[in-house]
């Protein structure tokens, strides 16, 4: 099924006229020239590299590090502690790879965002290969608004499980190339449900990583979810802040995402079946896209926040 979708996506991309570094205007009907189209432009920087396996750095608590040193000896324990404090990144085990190094994620995302029949809230879609290229493209949009979405993906090794993780750096640019230009950044992180798999014994979980298997299903779902979220964010750019809808909190919705740092007071900026997009921390914090669970409530405990800038 996903192979068929890829073929359809190629046709849609051709029909929409989406080329790298080339803008395609969405409105081209007979009445398109009667009034200016003030919708924002969407600049997409899709991932261009193979999906990699990542072991994120984890700081071992001091007491645990001390206990480990006493049990194993300092020189043995030191190598373990240093390894846990360093991020390790590399290719997927050969048994988990397919003919599509990125599992088709970039193509699936472009397929979603370039559908001419979807009535997306952006006037133009520009596909860019890098930040400098995106900035160069913006210079031709003087006085207009745009949203830049730089998307990256990875497979996180959780020791016995792996988790598809997609990051999206959003930059909302208003009044481009004028003295009133402003840029506001928002970090978005998307998490798929973990898959049971041990990277040290990859052949035990071949079914999860086969073509059109569970991982490929998650990749396709992520592309759909992210495109729908982008549509919501871009649509809000054209609407005054005073008209933005109220964002209910996790507590008000009774939603229980799989999240160790979420609190009942955190606002939900977007909802999808089985998933919430919640801003953690302060009003300008990171947006986490999290699968829901039903057996554990979110915490009301106090927390130290690390804010980032963001308008949503």
C-alpha positions in Angstrom: 0.0 0.0 0.0 2.8 2.4 0.8 4.4 1.6 -2.6 1.2 2.7 -4.3 1.1 5.9 -2.2 4.7 6.7 -3.3 3.7 6.5 -6.9 0.6 8.7 -6.3 2.8 11.2 -4.5 5.1 11.5 -7.5 2.1 12.3 -9.7 0.8 14.8 -7.2 4.2 16.5 -6.9 4.3 16.9 -10.7 0.8 18.2 -10.8 1.4 20.7 -8.0 4.6 21.9 -9.6 6.7 21.6 -6.5 10.4 21.8 -7.3 13.4 22.3 -5.1 13.8 26.1 -4.7 10.7 26.8 -6.9 7.4 28.2 -5.6 4.1 27.1 -6.9 1.1 29.4 -6.3 -2.0 27.6 -5.0 -4.5 30.0 -6.4 -4.5 30.1 -10.2 -8.2 30.2 -11.1 -10.0 33.0 -13.1 -10.6 35.1 -10.1 -7.1 34.7 -8.5 -6.0 38.2 -9.7 -9.0 40.1 -8.3 -7.5 40.5 -4.8 -4.0 39.8 -3.3 -3.6 36.4 -1.7 -2.3 37.2 1.8 -1.9 33.7 3.0 1.6 32.8 4.3 4.2 30.9 2.3 5.3 27.5 3.6 9.0 26.7 3.3 9.8 23.1 3.9 13.2 21.6 4.6 12.6 17.9 4.5 15.1 15.4 5.8 17.6 14.4 3.2 19.6 11.6 4.9 19.1 8.0 5.8 17.3 7.2 9.1 19.9 6.8 11.8 19.9 4.9 15.1 20.6 7.3 18.0 21.5 6.7 21.6 21.0 10.0 23.4 23.3 11.1 26.1 22.0 10.4 29.6 23.6 11.8 32.7 24.0 9.1 35.3 23.0 10.4 38.8 25.9 11.0 41.1 24.9 8.3 43.6 24.3 5.8 40.9 27.7 6.6 39.3 29.4 6.3 42.7 27.7 2.9 43.4 28.7 1.7 39.9 32.3 2.7 40.6 32.4 0.8 43.9 31.0 -2.3 42.3 33.0 -2.4 39.1 36.0 -0.3 40.0 36.7 3.2 38.8 38.4 2.4 35.5 35.7 0.0 34.4 32.9 2.2 35.6 34.4 5.4 34.0 34.1 4.0 30.5 30.4 3.2 31.1 29.7 6.6 32.6 31.4 8.4 29.8 29.6 6.4 27.2 26.2 7.2 28.7 27.1 10.9 28.7 27.9 10.9 25.0 25.4 10.8 22.1 26.1 8.0 19.7 24.6 8.1 16.2 25.1 5.6 13.4 23.3 3.6 10.6 20.5 1.2 11.3 21.7 -2.5 11.7 21.9 -4.0 8.3 19.0 -6.4 9.2 16.7 -3.4 9.7 17.4 -1.6 6.5 15.4 -1.6 3.3 15.8 -0.2 -0.2 14.6 3.2 1.1 17.3 4.6 3.4 14.9 7.1 5.0 12.0 4.7 5.0 10.2 6.9 2.6 9.6 9.7 5.1 10.7 12.6 3.0 8.6 11.5 0.0 5.6 10.8 2.2 5.8 14.2 3.8 6.0 15.9 0.4 3.2 13.8 -0.9 0.9 15.1 1.9 1.9 18.7 1.7 1.7 19.0 -2.1 -1.8 17.7 -2.7 -3.5 20.4 -4.8 -6.9 19.2 -3.7 -6.2 19.5 0.0 -7.0 23.3 0.2 -3.9 23.9 2.4 -3.8 27.3 4.2 -0.5 28.4 2.5 -0.4 30.3 -0.7 2.8 28.7 -1.9 4.9 25.7 -1.0 8.7 26.0 -1.4 10.9 23.0 -0.9 14.4 23.9 0.3 17.5 21.8 1.0 19.0 23.9 3.8 18.6 27.0 6.0 20.7 29.3 3.8 18.6 28.3 0.8 15.4 29.0 2.7 16.7 32.5 3.7 17.6 33.1 0.1 14.1 32.1 -1.1 12.5 34.5 1.5 14.2 37.5 0.0 11.8 37.3 -3.0 8.8 37.6 -0.6 9.3 41.2 0.6 6.5 42.3 3.0 4.9 38.8 3.1 4.7 36.2 5.9 6.1 32.7 5.9 6.6 29.7 8.0 9.8 27.7 7.7 9.6 24.0 8.8 12.9 22.2 9.1 12.2 18.5 9.6 14.6 15.8 10.8 14.0 12.2 11.9 15.8 9.5 13.8 15.3 6.2 15.5 16.1 6.4 19.2 17.6 3.4 20.9 15.9 2.9 24.3 17.7 -0.4 25.2 15.2 -3.1 24.3 12.9 -0.7 22.5 13.3 1.8 19.7 11.2 5.0 19.1 10.7 7.0 15.9 11.4 10.6 16.8 10.8 13.6 14.5 11.9 17.1 15.3 10.5 20.2 13.5 12.0 23.6 14.0 9.4 26.1 13.1 10.3 29.7 12.2 7.4 32.2 11.7 8.7 35.2 9.7 6.5 38.2 9.3 7.0 41.3 7.1 9.8 39.6 5.3 12.8 41.8 4.2 11.4 45.0 5.7 12.4 47.0 8.7 9.5 45.4 10.6 10.6 41.8 10.0 10.2 39.5 13.0 11.1 35.9 13.5 9.7 33.6 16.2 11.0 30.0 16.7 9.2 27.0 18.0 10.6 23.6 18.6 8.3 20.7 17.9 9.1 17.0 18.8 7.0 14.1 17.6 7.2 10.7 19.2 5.8 7.5 17.8 4.9 4.6 20.1 8.0 2.5 20.9 8.6 -0.8 19.1 10.1 -3.7 21.0 13.5 -4.3 19.4 17.1 -4.7 20.6 19.7 -3.1 18.3 22.3 -5.6 19.8 20.2 -8.5 18.5 18.5 -7.0 15.4 17.4 -10.3 13.8 15.0 -11.0 16.6 12.8 -8.2 15.5 13.0 -8.4 11.7 9.2 -8.1 11.3 9.1 -4.6 12.7 11.5 -3.3 10.1 10.5 -5.2 7.0 9.2 -3.2 4.0 5.6 -2.0 4.8 6.0 -3.3 8.4 5.2 -1.5 11.7 8.1 1.0 11.3 7.0 2.0 7.8 3.4 2.4 9.1 4.7 4.7 11.8 6.6 6.7 9.2 3.5 7.2 7.0 1.4 8.1 10.1 4.0 10.7 11.2 4.0 12.3 7.7 0.2 12.6 7.9 0.1 13.9 11.5 2.8 16.5 10.8 1.2 17.8 7.7 -2.1 18.3 9.5 -0.4 20.0 12.4 1.5 22.3 10.0 -1.8 23.3 8.3 -3.2 24.3 11.7 -0.1 26.4 12.6 0.1 28.1 9.2 -3.6 28.9 9.3 -3.1 30.7 12.6 -0.5 33.0 11.2 -3.2 34.8 9.2 -5.5 35.2 12.2 -5.0 37.9 14.8 -3.9 36.5 18.2 -7.1 37.8 19.8 -9.1 35.4 17.5 -7.0 32.3 18.3 -9.1 29.6 20.0 -8.5 28.9 23.7 -6.1 26.0 24.2 -7.5 23.6 26.8 -5.1 21.9 29.3 -4.4 18.3 29.6 -6.4 18.3 32.8 -9.4 19.9 31.2 -9.4 17.3 28.5 -8.7 14.4 30.8 -5.9 13.4 28.4 -3.0 11.2 29.5 -0.1 11.2 27.1 2.9 9.0 27.4 5.1 11.8 28.9 7.3 11.9 32.0 7.4 15.7 32.1 3.9 16.7 31.2 1.6 18.3 33.8 -2.2 18.6 33.9 -1.8 22.4 33.5 0.1 22.1 30.2 -2.0 23.5 27.2 -3.0 21.3 24.3 -2.4 23.2 21.1 -3.7 20.5 18.8 -5.5 17.1 19.0 -5.6 14.0 16.8 -7.2 10.6 17.4 -4.9 8.9 19.9 -2.5 11.8 20.1 -2.1 15.3 21.6 0.3 18.1 20.8 1.0 19.7 24.2 3.2 22.7 25.1 5.3 21.8 28.1 6.6 24.4 30.5 6.0 28.1 30.0 3.7 29.6 27.3 6.7 29.7 24.9 7.9 26.1 25.6 8.5 23.2 23.3 5.5 21.4 21.7 5.5 17.7 22.2 3.4 15.4 19.9 2.6 12.4 22.1 0.6 9.2 21.9 -2.1 8.9 24.5 -2.5 6.3 27.2 -5.4 5.6 29.4 -4.0 4.1 32.6 -1.8 6.8 34.1 -2.8 10.4 34.8 -0.6 13.4 34.2 1.3 14.8 37.1 0.4 17.9 39.1 3.9 18.1 40.6 5.9 21.3 40.3 8.6 21.5 37.7 11.6 23.6 36.6 10.9 24.9 33.1 13.4 25.6 30.3 11.5 28.0 28.0 12.0 28.4 24.3 10.5 31.1 22.1 7.3 30.2 20.2 4.0 31.8 19.1 1.6 29.0 19.2 
